[in-house]
Amino acid sequence: MRVICIYRDKEDYTRSVEEWLENFRRQTSREIEKMDPDRNPDFCETYDIVEYPSILALDNAGSVRAVWRGKDLPLIDEVLYYMI
């Protein structure tokens, strides 16, 4: 399973996203892949990611298993479920 956090640097939400990612790493000892939508526009278009931040959980075939969009970040356990 692949979990990706897609967000832009230097936005009003950036600090909260980075704090959430650090909390996730500390609590679970797992890393979430980070992606800049401006450097990966084709990826974002493929998965219809137009709102940032977004967290995307993909299975091994690349199918979307879950997606969270917007500044209200999910609970750590919700995301961890897709990494186990």
mmCIF file of the N, C-alpha and C atoms, coordinates in Angstrom:
data_MODEL
# 
_entry.id   MODEL 
# 
loop_
_atom_site.group_PDB 
_atom_site.id 
_atom_site.type_symbol 
_atom_site.label_atom_id 
_atom_site.label_alt_id 
_atom_site.label_comp_id 
_atom_site.label_asym_id 
_atom_site.label_entity_id 
_atom_site.label_seq_id 
_atom_site.pdbx_PDB_ins_code 
_atom_site.Cartn_x 
_atom_site.Cartn_y 
_atom_site.Cartn_z 
_atom_site.occupancy 
_atom_site.B_iso_or_equiv 
_atom_site.pdbx_formal_charge 
_atom_site.auth_seq_id 
_atom_site.auth_comp_id 
_atom_site.auth_asym_id 
_atom_site.auth_atom_id 
_atom_site.pdbx_PDB_model_num 
ATOM 1   N N  . MET A 1 1  ? 0.856  -1.173 0.000   1.00 0.00 ? 1  MET A N  1 
ATOM 2   C CA . MET A 1 1  ? 0.000  0.000  0.000   1.00 0.00 ? 1  MET A CA 1 
ATOM 3   C C  . MET A 1 1  ? 0.903  1.238  0.000   1.00 0.00 ? 1  MET A C  1 
ATOM 4   N N  . ARG A 1 2  ? 0.490  2.235  -0.729  1.00 0.00 ? 2  ARG A N  1 
ATOM 5   C CA . ARG A 1 2  ? 1.239  3.484  -0.847  1.00 0.00 ? 2  ARG A CA 1 
ATOM 6   C C  . ARG A 1 2  ? 0.353  4.625  -0.353  1.00 0.00 ? 2  ARG A C  1 
ATOM 7   N N  . VAL A 1 3  ? 0.872  5.417  0.583   1.00 0.00 ? 3  VAL A N  1 
ATOM 8   C CA . VAL A 1 3  ? 0.142  6.576  1.096   1.00 0.00 ? 3  VAL A CA 1 
ATOM 9   C C  . VAL A 1 3  ? 0.964  7.817  0.788   1.00 0.00 ? 3  VAL A C  1 
ATOM 10  N N  . ILE A 1 4  ? 0.309  8.801  0.179   1.00 0.00 ? 4  ILE A N  1 
ATOM 11  C CA . ILE A 1 4  ? 0.984  10.007 -0.286  1.00 0.00 ? 4  ILE A CA 1 
ATOM 12  C C  . ILE A 1 4  ? 0.254  11.235 0.248   1.00 0.00 ? 4  ILE A C  1 
ATOM 13  N N  . CYS A 1 5  ? 1.012  12.173 0.763   1.00 0.00 ? 5  CYS A N  1 
ATOM 14  C CA . CYS A 1 5  ? 0.464  13.458 1.182   1.00 0.00 ? 5  CYS A CA 1 
ATOM 15  C C  . CYS A 1 5  ? 0.860  14.485 0.124   1.00 0.00 ? 5  CYS A C  1 
ATOM 16  N N  . ILE A 1 6  ? -0.121 15.076 -0.508  1.00 0.00 ? 6  ILE A N  1 
ATOM 17  C CA . ILE A 1 6  ? 0.110  16.020 -1.592  1.00 0.00 ? 6  ILE A CA 1 
ATOM 18  C C  . ILE A 1 6  ? -0.229 17.420 -1.077  1.00 0.00 ? 6  ILE A C  1 
ATOM 19  N N  . TYR A 1 7  ? 0.788  18.255 -1.040  1.00 0.00 ? 7  TYR A N  1 
ATOM 20  C CA . TYR A 1 7  ? 0.583  19.622 -0.555  1.00 0.00 ? 7  TYR A CA 1 
ATOM 21  C C  . TYR A 1 7  ? 1.661  20.541 -1.103  1.00 0.00 ? 7  TYR A C  1 
ATOM 22  N N  . ARG A 1 8  ? 1.360  21.826 -1.038  1.00 0.00 ? 8  ARG A N  1 
ATOM 23  C CA . ARG A 1 8  ? 2.314  22.838 -1.499  1.00 0.00 ? 8  ARG A CA 1 
ATOM 24  C C  . ARG A 1 8  ? 3.049  23.436 -0.302  1.00 0.00 ? 8  ARG A C  1 
ATOM 25  N N  . ASP A 1 9  ? 4.314  23.731 -0.518  1.00 0.00 ? 9  ASP A N  1 
ATOM 26  C CA . ASP A 1 9  ? 5.116  24.394 0.496   1.00 0.00 ? 9  ASP A CA 1 
ATOM 27  C C  . ASP A 1 9  ? 4.755  25.884 0.513   1.00 0.00 ? 9  ASP A C  1 
ATOM 28  N N  . LYS A 1 10 ? 4.917  26.504 1.660   1.00 0.00 ? 10 LYS A N  1 
ATOM 29  C CA . LYS A 1 10 ? 4.705  27.943 1.839   1.00 0.00 ? 10 LYS A CA 1 
ATOM 30  C C  . LYS A 1 10 ? 3.256  28.377 1.611   1.00 0.00 ? 10 LYS A C  1 
ATOM 31  N N  . GLU A 1 11 ? 2.328  27.544 2.057   1.00 0.00 ? 11 GLU A N  1 
ATOM 32  C CA . GLU A 1 11 ? 0.903  27.898 2.052   1.00 0.00 ? 11 GLU A CA 1 
ATOM 33  C C  . GLU A 1 11 ? 0.460  28.068 3.501   1.00 0.00 ? 11 GLU A C  1 
ATOM 34  N N  . ASP A 1 12 ? -0.730 28.586 3.713   1.00 0.00 ? 12 ASP A N  1 
ATOM 35  C CA . ASP A 1 12 ? -1.203 28.794 5.081   1.00 0.00 ? 12 ASP A CA 1 
ATOM 36  C C  . ASP A 1 12 ? -1.385 27.486 5.849   1.00 0.00 ? 12 ASP A C  1 
ATOM 37  N N  . TYR A 1 13 ? -1.562 26.371 5.172   1.00 0.00 ? 13 TYR A N  1 
ATOM 38  C CA . TYR A 1 13 ? -1.768 25.082 5.820   1.00 0.00 ? 13 TYR A CA 1 
ATOM 39  C C  . TYR A 1 13 ? -0.485 24.263 5.975   1.00 0.00 ? 13 TYR A C  1 
ATOM 40  N N  . THR A 1 14 ? 0.621  24.708 5.398   1.00 0.00 ? 14 THR A N  1 
ATOM 41  C CA . THR A 1 14 ? 1.845  23.906 5.338   1.00 0.00 ? 14 THR A CA 1 
ATOM 42  C C  . THR A 1 14 ? 2.332  23.479 6.714   1.00 0.00 ? 14 THR A C  1 
ATOM 43  N N  . ARG A 1 15 ? 2.363  24.389 7.646   1.00 0.00 ? 15 ARG A N  1 
ATOM 44  C CA . ARG A 1 15 ? 2.860  24.057 8.981   1.00 0.00 ? 15 ARG A CA 1 
ATOM 45  C C  . ARG A 1 15 ? 2.019  22.969 9.645   1.00 0.00 ? 15 ARG A C  1 
ATOM 46  N N  . SER A 1 16 ? 0.707  23.061 9.546   1.00 0.00 ? 16 SER A N  1 
ATOM 47  C CA . SER A 1 16 ? -0.143 22.049 10.178  1.00 0.00 ? 16 SER A CA 1 
ATOM 48  C C  . SER A 1 16 ? 0.038  20.685 9.514   1.00 0.00 ? 16 SER A C  1 
ATOM 49  N N  . VAL A 1 17 ? 0.229  20.666 8.200   1.00 0.00 ? 17 VAL A N  1 
ATOM 50  C CA . VAL A 1 17 ? 0.454  19.403 7.499   1.00 0.00 ? 17 VAL A CA 1 
ATOM 51  C C  . VAL A 1 17 ? 1.780  18.786 7.936   1.00 0.00 ? 17 VAL A C  1 
ATOM 52  N N  . GLU A 1 18 ? 2.829  19.590 7.993   1.00 0.00 ? 18 GLU A N  1 
ATOM 53  C CA . GLU A 1 18 ? 4.129  19.061 8.388   1.00 0.00 ? 18 GLU A CA 1 
ATOM 54  C C  . GLU A 1 18 ? 4.136  18.597 9.839   1.00 0.00 ? 18 GLU A C  1 
ATOM 55  N N  . GLU A 1 19 ? 3.418  19.290 10.715  1.00 0.00 ? 19 GLU A N  1 
ATOM 56  C CA . GLU A 1 19 ? 3.287  18.838 12.102  1.00 0.00 ? 19 GLU A CA 1 
ATOM 57  C C  . GLU A 1 19 ? 2.520  17.524 12.166  1.00 0.00 ? 19 GLU A C  1 
ATOM 58  N N  . TRP A 1 20 ? 1.459  17.400 11.372  1.00 0.00 ? 20 TRP A N  1 
ATOM 59  C CA . TRP A 1 20 ? 0.686  16.158 11.340  1.00 0.00 ? 20 TRP A CA 1 
ATOM 60  C C  . TRP A 1 20 ? 1.565  15.001 10.847  1.00 0.00 ? 20 TRP A C  1 
ATOM 61  N N  . LEU A 1 21 ? 2.345  15.236 9.785   1.00 0.00 ? 21 LEU A N  1 
ATOM 62  C CA . LEU A 1 21 ? 3.231  14.200 9.256   1.00 0.00 ? 21 LEU A CA 1 
ATOM 63  C C  . LEU A 1 21 ? 4.282  13.791 10.286  1.00 0.00 ? 21 LEU A C  1 
ATOM 64  N N  . GLU A 1 22 ? 4.819  14.751 11.025  1.00 0.00 ? 22 GLU A N  1 
ATOM 65  C CA . GLU A 1 22 ? 5.804  14.440 12.067  1.00 0.00 ? 22 GLU A CA 1 
ATOM 66  C C  . GLU A 1 22 ? 5.160  13.656 13.204  1.00 0.00 ? 22 GLU A C  1 
ATOM 67  N N  . ASN A 1 23 ? 3.959  14.032 13.615  1.00 0.00 ? 23 ASN A N  1 
ATOM 68  C CA . ASN A 1 23 ? 3.232  13.273 14.638  1.00 0.00 ? 23 ASN A CA 1 
ATOM 69  C C  . ASN A 1 23 ? 2.958  11.852 14.162  1.00 0.00 ? 23 ASN A C  1 
ATOM 70  N N  . PHE A 1 24 ? 2.575  11.716 12.909  1.00 0.00 ? 24 PHE A N  1 
ATOM 71  C CA . PHE A 1 24 ? 2.324  10.393 12.343  1.00 0.00 ? 24 PHE A CA 1 
ATOM 72  C C  . PHE A 1 24 ? 3.586  9.536  12.423  1.00 0.00 ? 24 PHE A C  1 
ATOM 73  N N  . ARG A 1 25 ? 4.712  10.115 12.035  1.00 0.00 ? 25 ARG A N  1 
ATOM 74  C CA . ARG A 1 25 ? 5.976  9.379  12.062  1.00 0.00 ? 25 ARG A CA 1 
ATOM 75  C C  . ARG A 1 25 ? 6.354  8.979  13.491  1.00 0.00 ? 25 ARG A C  1 
ATOM 76  N N  . ARG A 1 26 ? 6.203  9.892  14.434  1.00 0.00 ? 26 ARG A N  1 
ATOM 77  C CA . ARG A 1 26 ? 6.559  9.598  15.823  1.00 0.00 ? 26 ARG A CA 1 
ATOM 78  C C  . ARG A 1 26 ? 5.664  8.529  16.430  1.00 0.00 ? 26 ARG A C  1 
ATOM 79  N N  . GLN A 1 27 ? 4.379  8.578  16.138  1.00 0.00 ? 27 GLN A N  1 
ATOM 80  C CA . GLN A 1 27 ? 3.434  7.642  16.749  1.00 0.00 ? 27 GLN A CA 1 
ATOM 81  C C  . GLN A 1 27 ? 3.447  6.269  16.103  1.00 0.00 ? 27 GLN A C  1 
ATOM 82  N N  . THR A 1 28 ? 3.799  6.199  14.828  1.00 0.00 ? 28 THR A N  1 
ATOM 83  C CA . THR A 1 28 ? 3.688  4.931  14.102  1.00 0.00 ? 28 THR A CA 1 
ATOM 84  C C  . THR A 1 28 ? 5.031  4.373  13.627  1.00 0.00 ? 28 THR A C  1 
ATOM 85  N N  . SER A 1 29 ? 6.065  5.176  13.650  1.00 0.00 ? 29 SER A N  1 
ATOM 86  C CA . SER A 1 29 ? 7.388  4.818  13.102  1.00 0.00 ? 29 SER A CA 1 
ATOM 87  C C  . SER A 1 29 ? 7.326  4.527  11.607  1.00 0.00 ? 29 SER A C  1 
ATOM 88  N N  . ARG A 1 30 ? 6.355  5.119  10.940  1.00 0.00 ? 30 ARG A N  1 
ATOM 89  C CA . ARG A 1 30 ? 6.192  4.976  9.483   1.00 0.00 ? 30 ARG A CA 1 
ATOM 90  C C  . ARG A 1 30 ? 6.217  6.345  8.828   1.00 0.00 ? 30 ARG A C  1 
ATOM 91  N N  . GLU A 1 31 ? 6.697  6.363  7.596   1.00 0.00 ? 31 GLU A N  1 
ATOM 92  C CA . GLU A 1 31 ? 6.771  7.610  6.833   1.00 0.00 ? 31 GLU A CA 1 
ATOM 93  C C  . GLU A 1 31 ? 5.675  7.633  5.771   1.00 0.00 ? 31 GLU A C  1 
ATOM 94  N N  . ILE A 1 32 ? 5.117  8.802  5.564   1.00 0.00 ? 32 ILE A N  1 
ATOM 95  C CA . ILE A 1 32 ? 4.172  9.019  4.479   1.00 0.00 ? 32 ILE A CA 1 
ATOM 96  C C  . ILE A 1 32 ? 4.925  9.764  3.384   1.00 0.00 ? 32 ILE A C  1 
ATOM 97  N N  . GLU A 1 33 ? 4.771  9.292  2.171   1.00 0.00 ? 33 GLU A N  1 
ATOM 98  C CA . GLU A 1 33 ? 5.419  9.941  1.030   1.00 0.00 ? 33 GLU A CA 1 
ATOM 99  C C  . GLU A 1 33 ? 4.843  11.346 0.846   1.00 0.00 ? 33 GLU A C  1 
ATOM 100 N N  . LYS A 1 34 ? 5.718  12.315 0.584   1.00 0.00 ? 34 LYS A N  1 
ATOM 101 C CA . LYS A 1 34 ? 5.293  13.698 0.352   1.00 0.00 ? 34 LYS A CA 1 
ATOM 102 C C  . LYS A 1 34 ? 5.406  14.000 -1.141  1.00 0.00 ? 34 LYS A C  1 
ATOM 103 N N  . MET A 1 35 ? 4.472  14.803 -1.640  1.00 0.00 ? 35 MET A N  1 
ATOM 104 C CA . MET A 1 35 ? 4.494  15.147 -3.056  1.00 0.00 ? 35 MET A CA 1 
ATOM 105 C C  . MET A 1 35 ? 4.054  16.589 -3.254  1.00 0.00 ? 35 MET A C  1 
ATOM 106 N N  . ASP A 1 36 ? 4.776  17.294 -4.104  1.00 0.00 ? 36 ASP A N  1 
ATOM 107 C CA . ASP A 1 36 ? 4.429  18.658 -4.492  1.00 0.00 ? 36 ASP A CA 1 
ATOM 108 C C  . ASP A 1 36 ? 3.597  18.570 -5.774  1.00 0.00 ? 36 ASP A C  1 
ATOM 109 N N  . PRO A 1 37 ? 2.367  19.072 -5.755  1.00 0.00 ? 37 PRO A N  1 
ATOM 110 C CA . PRO A 1 37 ? 1.516  18.955 -6.948  1.00 0.00 ? 37 PRO A CA 1 
ATOM 111 C C  . PRO A 1 37 ? 2.056  19.704 -8.154  1.00 0.00 ? 37 PRO A C  1 
ATOM 112 N N  . ASP A 1 38 ? 2.855  20.739 -7.914  1.00 0.00 ? 38 ASP A N  1 
ATOM 113 C CA . ASP A 1 38 ? 3.414  21.498 -9.030  1.00 0.00 ? 38 ASP A CA 1 
ATOM 114 C C  . ASP A 1 38 ? 4.522  20.732 -9.749  1.00 0.00 ? 38 ASP A C  1 
ATOM 115 N N  . ARG A 1 39 ? 5.138  19.806 -9.068  1.00 0.00 ? 39 ARG A N  1 
ATOM 116 C CA . ARG A 1 39 ? 6.189  18.980 -9.687  1.00 0.00 ? 39 ARG A CA 1 
ATOM 117 C C  . ARG A 1 39 ? 5.636  17.689 -10.274 1.00 0.00 ? 39 ARG A C  1 
ATOM 118 N N  . ASN A 1 40 ? 4.397  17.359 -9.919  1.00 0.00 ? 40 ASN A N  1 
ATOM 119 C CA . ASN A 1 40 ? 3.775  16.111 -10.381 1.00 0.00 ? 40 ASN A CA 1 
ATOM 120 C C  . ASN A 1 40 ? 2.356  16.352 -10.877 1.00 0.00 ? 40 ASN A C  1 
ATOM 121 N N  . PRO A 1 41 ? 2.166  17.258 -11.820 1.00 0.00 ? 41 PRO A N  1 
ATOM 122 C CA . PRO A 1 41 ? 0.800  17.581 -12.265 1.00 0.00 ? 41 PRO A CA 1 
ATOM 123 C C  . PRO A 1 41 ? 0.089  16.402 -12.929 1.00 0.00 ? 41 PRO A C  1 
ATOM 124 N N  . ASP A 1 42 ? 0.813  15.551 -13.627 1.00 0.00 ? 42 ASP A N  1 
ATOM 125 C CA . ASP A 1 42 ? 0.174  14.404 -14.284 1.00 0.00 ? 42 ASP A CA 1 
ATOM 126 C C  . ASP A 1 42 ? -0.391 13.433 -13.255 1.00 0.00 ? 42 ASP A C  1 
ATOM 127 N N  . PHE A 1 43 ? 0.352  13.197 -12.186 1.00 0.00 ? 43 PHE A N  1 
ATOM 128 C CA . PHE A 1 43 ? -0.119 12.321 -11.118 1.00 0.00 ? 43 PHE A CA 1 
ATOM 129 C C  . PHE A 1 43 ? -1.410 12.871 -10.526 1.00 0.00 ? 43 PHE A C  1 
ATOM 130 N N  . CYS A 1 44 ? -1.409 14.169 -10.214 1.00 0.00 ? 44 CYS A N  1 
ATOM 131 C CA . CYS A 1 44 ? -2.585 14.804 -9.620  1.00 0.00 ? 44 CYS A CA 1 
ATOM 132 C C  . CYS A 1 44 ? -3.782 14.770 -10.567 1.00 0.00 ? 44 CYS A C  1 
ATOM 133 N N  . GLU A 1 45 ? -3.531 14.950 -11.836 1.00 0.00 ? 45 GLU A N  1 
ATOM 134 C CA . GLU A 1 45 ? -4.621 14.887 -12.816 1.00 0.00 ? 45 GLU A CA 1 
ATOM 135 C C  . GLU A 1 45 ? -5.178 13.469 -12.919 1.00 0.00 ? 45 GLU A C  1 
ATOM 136 N N  . THR A 1 46 ? -4.305 12.486 -12.916 1.00 0.00 ? 46 THR A N  1 
ATOM 137 C CA . THR A 1 46 ? -4.731 11.087 -13.001 1.00 0.00 ? 46 THR A CA 1 
ATOM 138 C C  . THR A 1 46 ? -5.668 10.720 -11.857 1.00 0.00 ? 46 THR A C  1 
ATOM 139 N N  . TYR A 1 47 ? -5.338 11.170 -10.656 1.00 0.00 ? 47 TYR A N  1 
ATOM 140 C CA . TYR A 1 47 ? -6.130 10.822 -9.470  1.00 0.00 ? 47 TYR A CA 1 
ATOM 141 C C  . TYR A 1 47 ? -7.105 11.913 -9.056  1.00 0.00 ? 47 TYR A C  1 
ATOM 142 N N  . ASP A 1 48 ? -7.304 12.919 -9.912  1.00 0.00 ? 48 ASP A N  1 
ATOM 143 C CA . ASP A 1 48 ? -8.274 13.994 -9.695  1.00 0.00 ? 48 ASP A CA 1 
ATOM 144 C C  . ASP A 1 48 ? -8.035 14.714 -8.364  1.00 0.00 ? 48 ASP A C  1 
ATOM 145 N N  . ILE A 1 49 ? -6.776 15.019 -8.094  1.00 0.00 ? 49 ILE A N  1 
ATOM 146 C CA . ILE A 1 49 ? -6.414 15.760 -6.888  1.00 0.00 ? 49 ILE A CA 1 
ATOM 147 C C  . ILE A 1 49 ? -6.347 17.235 -7.256  1.00 0.00 ? 49 ILE A C  1 
ATOM 148 N N  . VAL A 1 50 ? -7.310 18.005 -6.765  1.00 0.00 ? 50 VAL A N  1 
ATOM 149 C CA . VAL A 1 50 ? -7.369 19.436 -7.075  1.00 0.00 ? 50 VAL A CA 1 
ATOM 150 C C  . VAL A 1 50 ? -7.440 20.291 -5.809  1.00 0.00 ? 50 VAL A C  1 
ATOM 151 N N  . GLU A 1 51 ? -7.546 19.651 -4.656  1.00 0.00 ? 51 GLU A N  1 
ATOM 152 C CA . GLU A 1 51 ? -7.623 20.366 -3.382  1.00 0.00 ? 51 GLU A CA 1 
ATOM 153 C C  . GLU A 1 51 ? -6.439 19.942 -2.529  1.00 0.00 ? 51 GLU A C  1 
ATOM 154 N N  . TYR A 1 52 ? -5.807 20.927 -1.903  1.00 0.00 ? 52 TYR A N  1 
ATOM 155 C CA . TYR A 1 52 ? -4.613 20.643 -1.113  1.00 0.00 ? 52 TYR A CA 1 
ATOM 156 C C  . TYR A 1 52 ? -4.794 21.171 0.295   1.00 0.00 ? 52 TYR A C  1 
ATOM 157 N N  . PRO A 1 53 ? -4.300 20.464 1.271   1.00 0.00 ? 53 PRO A N  1 
ATOM 158 C CA . PRO A 1 53 ? -3.594 19.198 1.163   1.00 0.00 ? 53 PRO A CA 1 
ATOM 159 C C  . PRO A 1 53 ? -4.557 18.047 0.895   1.00 0.00 ? 53 PRO A C  1 
ATOM 160 N N  . SER A 1 54 ? -4.027 16.986 0.319   1.00 0.00 ? 54 SER A N  1 
ATOM 161 C CA . SER A 1 54 ? -4.768 15.745 0.114   1.00 0.00 ? 54 SER A CA 1 
ATOM 162 C C  . SER A 1 54 ? -3.876 14.586 0.525   1.00 0.00 ? 54 SER A C  1 
ATOM 163 N N  . ILE A 1 55 ? -4.492 13.569 1.100   1.00 0.00 ? 55 ILE A N  1 
ATOM 164 C CA . ILE A 1 55 ? -3.784 12.340 1.427   1.00 0.00 ? 55 ILE A CA 1 
ATOM 165 C C  . ILE A 1 55 ? -4.465 11.230 0.648   1.00 0.00 ? 55 ILE A C  1 
ATOM 166 N N  . LEU A 1 56 ? -3.653 10.461 -0.057  1.00 0.00 ? 56 LEU A N  1 
ATOM 167 C CA . LEU A 1 56 ? -4.153 9.453  -0.982  1.00 0.00 ? 56 LEU A CA 1 
ATOM 168 C C  . LEU A 1 56 ? -3.578 8.094  -0.595  1.00 0.00 ? 56 LEU A C  1 
ATOM 169 N N  . ALA A 1 57 ? -4.427 7.099  -0.444  1.00 0.00 ? 57 ALA A N  1 
ATOM 170 C CA . ALA A 1 57 ? -3.988 5.725  -0.179  1.00 0.00 ? 57 ALA A CA 1 
ATOM 171 C C  . ALA A 1 57 ? -4.252 4.904  -1.433  1.00 0.00 ? 57 ALA A C  1 
ATOM 172 N N  . LEU A 1 58 ? -3.195 4.319  -1.983  1.00 0.00 ? 58 LEU A N  1 
ATOM 173 C CA . LEU A 1 58 ? -3.284 3.517  -3.203  1.00 0.00 ? 58 LEU A CA 1 
ATOM 174 C C  . LEU A 1 58 ? -2.892 2.085  -2.901  1.00 0.00 ? 58 LEU A C  1 
ATOM 175 N N  . ASP A 1 59 ? -3.578 1.124  -3.534  1.00 0.00 ? 59 ASP A N  1 
ATOM 176 C CA . ASP A 1 59 ? -3.159 -0.264 -3.386  1.00 0.00 ? 59 ASP A CA 1 
ATOM 177 C C  . ASP A 1 59 ? -1.993 -0.536 -4.336  1.00 0.00 ? 59 ASP A C  1 
ATOM 178 N N  . ASN A 1 60 ? -1.504 -1.759 -4.334  1.00 0.00 ? 60 ASN A N  1 
ATOM 179 C CA . ASN A 1 60 ? -0.323 -2.094 -5.132  1.00 0.00 ? 60 ASN A CA 1 
ATOM 180 C C  . ASN A 1 60 ? -0.556 -1.975 -6.635  1.00 0.00 ? 60 ASN A C  1 
ATOM 181 N N  . ALA A 1 61 ? -1.815 -2.013 -7.063  1.00 0.00 ? 61 ALA A N  1 
ATOM 182 C CA . ALA A 1 61 ? -2.139 -1.866 -8.480  1.00 0.00 ? 61 ALA A CA 1 
ATOM 183 C C  . ALA A 1 61 ? -2.359 -0.397 -8.869  1.00 0.00 ? 61 ALA A C  1 
ATOM 184 N N  . GLY A 1 62 ? -2.311 0.495  -7.882  1.00 0.00 ? 62 GLY A N  1 
ATOM 185 C CA . GLY A 1 62 ? -2.507 1.915  -8.165  1.00 0.00 ? 62 GLY A CA 1 
ATOM 186 C C  . GLY A 1 62 ? -3.942 2.388  -8.049  1.00 0.00 ? 62 GLY A C  1 
ATOM 187 N N  . SER A 1 63 ? -4.828 1.533  -7.559  1.00 0.00 ? 63 SER A N  1 
ATOM 188 C CA . SER A 1 63 ? -6.229 1.920  -7.372  1.00 0.00 ? 63 SER A CA 1 
ATOM 189 C C  . SER A 1 63 ? -6.384 2.683  -6.052  1.00 0.00 ? 63 SER A C  1 
ATOM 190 N N  . VAL A 1 64 ? -7.254 3.662  -6.059  1.00 0.00 ? 64 VAL A N  1 
ATOM 191 C CA . VAL A 1 64 ? -7.486 4.469  -4.866  1.00 0.00 ? 64 VAL A CA 1 
ATOM 192 C C  . VAL A 1 64 ? -8.279 3.658  -3.846  1.00 0.00 ? 64 VAL A C  1 
ATOM 193 N N  . ARG A 1 65 ? -7.732 3.568  -2.639  1.00 0.00 ? 65 ARG A N  1 
ATOM 194 C CA . ARG A 1 65 ? -8.410 2.882  -1.543  1.00 0.00 ? 65 ARG A CA 1 
ATOM 195 C C  . ARG A 1 65 ? -9.087 3.889  -0.625  1.00 0.00 ? 65 ARG A C  1 
ATOM 196 N N  . ALA A 1 66 ? -8.461 5.077  -0.473  1.00 0.00 ? 66 ALA A N  1 
ATOM 197 C CA . ALA A 1 66 ? -9.033 6.140  0.361   1.00 0.00 ? 66 ALA A CA 1 
ATOM 198 C C  . ALA A 1 66 ? -8.401 7.465  -0.034  1.00 0.00 ? 66 ALA A C  1 
ATOM 199 N N  . VAL A 1 67 ? -9.148 8.525  0.198   1.00 0.00 ? 67 VAL A N  1 
ATOM 200 C CA . VAL A 1 67 ? -8.620 9.872  -0.060  1.00 0.00 ? 67 VAL A CA 1 
ATOM 201 C C  . VAL A 1 67 ? -9.216 10.825 0.972   1.00 0.00 ? 67 VAL A C  1 
ATOM 202 N N  . TRP A 1 68 ? -8.367 11.705 1.480   1.00 0.00 ? 68 TRP A N  1 
ATOM 203 C CA . TRP A 1 68 ? -8.782 12.752 2.398   1.00 0.00 ? 68 TRP A CA 1 
ATOM 204 C C  . TRP A 1 68 ? -8.349 14.067 1.779   1.00 0.00 ? 68 TRP A C  1 
ATOM 205 N N  . ARG A 1 69 ? -9.278 15.009 1.723   1.00 0.00 ? 69 ARG A N  1 
ATOM 206 C CA . ARG A 1 69 ? -8.993 16.291 1.070   1.00 0.00 ? 69 ARG A CA 1 
ATOM 207 C C  . ARG A 1 69 ? -9.282 17.441 2.023   1.00 0.00 ? 69 ARG A C  1 
ATOM 208 N N  . GLY A 1 70 ? -8.475 18.475 1.893   1.00 0.00 ? 70 GLY A N  1 
ATOM 209 C CA . GLY A 1 70 ? -8.733 19.695 2.641   1.00 0.00 ? 70 GLY A CA 1 
ATOM 210 C C  . GLY A 1 70 ? -7.907 19.817 3.907   1.00 0.00 ? 70 GLY A C  1 
ATOM 211 N N  . LYS A 1 71 ? -8.083 20.933 4.575   1.00 0.00 ? 71 LYS A N  1 
ATOM 212 C CA . LYS A 1 71 ? -7.272 21.281 5.735   1.00 0.00 ? 71 LYS A CA 1 
ATOM 213 C C  . LYS A 1 71 ? -7.597 20.456 6.972   1.00 0.00 ? 71 LYS A C  1 
ATOM 214 N N  . ASP A 1 72 ? -8.770 19.844 7.017   1.00 0.00 ? 72 ASP A N  1 
ATOM 215 C CA . ASP A 1 72 ? -9.114 18.972 8.147   1.00 0.00 ? 72 ASP A CA 1 
ATOM 216 C C  . ASP A 1 72 ? -8.470 17.612 7.916   1.00 0.00 ? 72 ASP A C  1 
ATOM 217 N N  . LEU A 1 73 ? -7.313 17.422 8.520   1.00 0.00 ? 73 LEU A N  1 
ATOM 218 C CA . LEU A 1 73 ? -6.554 16.193 8.305   1.00 0.00 ? 73 LEU A CA 1 
ATOM 219 C C  . LEU A 1 73 ? -7.195 15.025 9.044   1.00 0.00 ? 73 LEU A C  1 
ATOM 220 N N  . PRO A 1 74 ? -7.043 13.821 8.526   1.00 0.00 ? 74 PRO A N  1 
ATOM 221 C CA . PRO A 1 74 ? -7.674 12.652 9.140   1.00 0.00 ? 74 PRO A CA 1 
ATOM 222 C C  . PRO A 1 74 ? -6.978 12.252 10.440  1.00 0.00 ? 74 PRO A C  1 
ATOM 223 N N  . LEU A 1 75 ? -7.618 11.353 11.167  1.00 0.00 ? 75 LEU A N  1 
ATOM 224 C CA . LEU A 1 75 ? -6.979 10.775 12.340  1.00 0.00 ? 75 LEU A CA 1 
ATOM 225 C C  . LEU A 1 75 ? -5.825 9.890  11.893  1.00 0.00 ? 75 LEU A C  1 
ATOM 226 N N  . ILE A 1 76 ? -4.806 9.830  12.708  1.00 0.00 ? 76 ILE A N  1 
ATOM 227 C CA . ILE A 1 76 ? -3.639 9.022  12.375  1.00 0.00 ? 76 ILE A CA 1 
ATOM 228 C C  . ILE A 1 76 ? -4.028 7.562  12.176  1.00 0.00 ? 76 ILE A C  1 
ATOM 229 N N  . ASP A 1 77 ? -4.920 7.035  13.014  1.00 0.00 ? 77 ASP A N  1 
ATOM 230 C CA . ASP A 1 77 ? -5.349 5.634  12.894  1.00 0.00 ? 77 ASP A CA 1 
ATOM 231 C C  . ASP A 1 77 ? -6.065 5.356  11.577  1.00 0.00 ? 77 ASP A C  1 
ATOM 232 N N  . GLU A 1 78 ? -6.799 6.346  11.079  1.00 0.00 ? 78 GLU A N  1 
ATOM 233 C CA . GLU A 1 78 ? -7.497 6.163  9.800   1.00 0.00 ? 78 GLU A CA 1 
ATOM 234 C C  . GLU A 1 78 ? -6.515 5.930  8.665   1.00 0.00 ? 78 GLU A C  1 
ATOM 235 N N  . VAL A 1 79 ? -5.420 6.679  8.670   1.00 0.00 ? 79 VAL A N  1 
ATOM 236 C CA . VAL A 1 79 ? -4.421 6.546  7.613   1.00 0.00 ? 79 VAL A CA 1 
ATOM 237 C C  . VAL A 1 79 ? -3.575 5.298  7.845   1.00 0.00 ? 79 VAL A C  1 
ATOM 238 N N  . LEU A 1 80 ? -3.215 5.046  9.081   1.00 0.00 ? 80 LEU A N  1 
ATOM 239 C CA . LEU A 1 80 ? -2.393 3.879  9.397   1.00 0.00 ? 80 LEU A CA 1 
ATOM 240 C C  . LEU A 1 80 ? -3.055 2.585  8.944   1.00 0.00 ? 80 LEU A C  1 
ATOM 241 N N  . TYR A 1 81 ? -4.364 2.511  9.012   1.00 0.00 ? 81 TYR A N  1 
ATOM 242 C CA . TYR A 1 81 ? -5.109 1.321  8.576   1.00 0.00 ? 81 TYR A CA 1 
ATOM 243 C C  . TYR A 1 81 ? -4.705 0.909  7.159   1.00 0.00 ? 81 TYR A C  1 
ATOM 244 N N  . TYR A 1 82 ? -4.475 1.873  6.290   1.00 0.00 ? 82 TYR A N  1 
ATOM 245 C CA . TYR A 1 82 ? -4.149 1.575  4.895   1.00 0.00 ? 82 TYR A CA 1 
ATOM 246 C C  . TYR A 1 82 ? -2.672 1.270  4.686   1.00 0.00 ? 82 TYR A C  1 
ATOM 247 N N  . MET A 1 83 ? -1.873 1.402  5.725   1.00 0.00 ? 83 MET A N  1 
ATOM 248 C CA . MET A 1 83 ? -0.448 1.107  5.609   1.00 0.00 ? 83 MET A CA 1 
ATOM 249 C C  . MET A 1 83 ? -0.100 -0.266 6.181   1.00 0.00 ? 83 MET A C  1 
ATOM 250 N N  . ILE A 1 84 ? -1.049 -0.890 6.835   1.00 0.00 ? 84 ILE A N  1 
ATOM 251 C CA . ILE A 1 84 ? -0.778 -2.190 7.468   1.00 0.00 ? 84 ILE A CA 1 
ATOM 252 C C  . ILE A 1 84 ? -1.127 -3.323 6.525   1.00 0.00 ? 84 ILE A C  1 
# 
